[in-house]
Amino acid sequence: MGYFNVELMKAEITQEEAIYIVTNYIQRIADNKADKLYAAEVIERVHNEDSSTKDIDFIIRCRKML
């Protein structure tokens, strides 16, 4: 594990940090089932190293909210 995407590397976020950030988003901020489900899907894609630019944007927004 480590850097899994060039865009995340630019944002200085590792795979482990991305999963941690989105997990905290689920626990602290996500207030409905749809938000939690989408965040869980992002975590799955991050774990499988199959994330998209949209996922990276979501992770960065989560980091800013926390």
Sequence and secondary structure as in RCSB ss.txt:
>XXXX:A:sequence
MGYFNVELMKAEITQEEAIYIVTNYIQRIADNKADKLYAAEVIERVHNEDSSTKDIDFIIRCRKML
>XXXX:A:secstr
     HHHHHTT  HHHHHHHHHHHHHHT  SHHHHHHHHHHHHHHHTT   HHHHHHHHHHHHH 
